[in-house]
Each structure stands twice: as C-alpha cells, then as structure tokens.
Amino acid sequence: MTPEEKTPEKKEVLLESADRITYDSKKETFIASGQVIAVQGKNRIQCQELNFNLKDNTGVFEGNVTISRDKTIISATKMEGDFDEELYQFSGDVILQKEREEENGTSTIIWKAPTLIFNGETEEARSENGSEIVWKETTIKTNKAVYFPKDEEKKQLERIEMEGETLITEKERELQVGKAVYYLDSETLEAEKIIKAKFILKD
C-alpha cells in the first residue's frame, strides 16, 4: 500500500464520564446519558445524552451541549459531529465565544445563531439562518455570516464575511447593507449594496 492509498487515521473519542451507558456490539453504537463528558483531540464536550456510532466515528450530542477547545467555547441544545472530518453542526440557541489576543490584552467575539457549522480543522464557522455578532463596540445582525481565521500560509486575514440583509452598528453609527466584510485586526469594513448609512458627527 502506497502512502497515497493509506487509510486516514481515525480520530479517537474518549468517554470520560456518564451516569449510564448502553452499548450495542452488533451495531457498534452506544448511548450515554446523564452528566456526559467526552474528549476528542482539542475538544472537551459536555451534554446530557450522547448517541455515538463507532463505525462512522460520528455522534449526536443533546441537552445543554458545551464544547470547549483552546480559546473557543460553543454552547447549544444539540450538536452533530463527524470526528474524522472534524465537522460539527450546532442547533438550538447557539452561542459561540471566541477569545482574541491583542496588543493591549484580549477581546471576545460573541456570536448567537439558531444554527452554526464549525470546522475544527480550519477553525472556520458559518451560519446561514440569521446571526447576531457582538465584538467590542460593534454589533452585526445578518442573514449569513462566515468567520475565517488568520492563515499566514494562505495570506488570509482574519475576517467575518456577511451576506443578505445586514445591519452593522458601532456607537452612534449605523450601516445597512446587502454584503460586507469586516477585518478584525485592522477593524475595517468593506461593504456593497448600501441600503442605508447613518453617521452622527460630534460637534
């Protein structure tokens, strides 16, 4: 077998604790309930019930789901995870909190959405069903939002791309657009399809 044909290594999920577990050896599945804590790579996941497929390395986590990894915490009612692909889909009162290192300390992005998809390999996040994102003095409400982390190899800047009906407010400034990109390091905004703009100038 050549290196190109080598089967990808499965990314092991460890069940750290649970009040109850039921294992089906034929189907290679288990259901854990109670105070469930599972660990996979950088991820530490807490929930009330976990239904896991050992063959596919996929799981459904339900009830007060919280996943913490590095400086990112995501909470939701439900999470469906593909642990080989590191793709996680959250639904139900989703809140993502991401801490950013800055020259003068740290800041936190708070992202609320009904659903959100998170890529654990790239750290990208997206929501297409409406989002509210708060960072420092800026609040963004948009139909579709995608977060891209900084990637020096790809020469990619850390940014949030927005599309659809988008309202951006900062202090007493308000901008309503159809498409925009917000660059976090420089705190600059590029927007298209301007619907309304309000800038209050100080005396």
Secondary structure as GFF3:
##gff-version 3
##sequence-region A 1 203
A	DSSP	three_ten_helix	3	5	.	.	.	ID=ss1
A	DSSP	beta_strand	14	17	.	.	.	ID=ss2
A	DSSP	beta_strand	20	24	.	.	.	ID=ss3
A	DSSP	beta_strand	29	40	.	.	.	ID=ss4
A	DSSP	beta_strand	43	53	.	.	.	ID=ss5
A	DSSP	beta_strand	58	69	.	.	.	ID=ss6
A	DSSP	beta_strand	72	82	.	.	.	ID=ss7
A	DSSP	beta_strand	87	102	.	.	.	ID=ss8
A	DSSP	beta_strand	105	119	.	.	.	ID=ss9
A	DSSP	beta_strand	125	127	.	.	.	ID=ss10
A	DSSP	beta_strand	131	135	.	.	.	ID=ss11
A	DSSP	beta_strand	138	148	.	.	.	ID=ss12
A	DSSP	beta_strand	159	170	.	.	.	ID=ss13
A	DSSP	beta_strand	173	183	.	.	.	ID=ss14
A	DSSP	beta_strand	188	198	.	.	.	ID=ss15
###
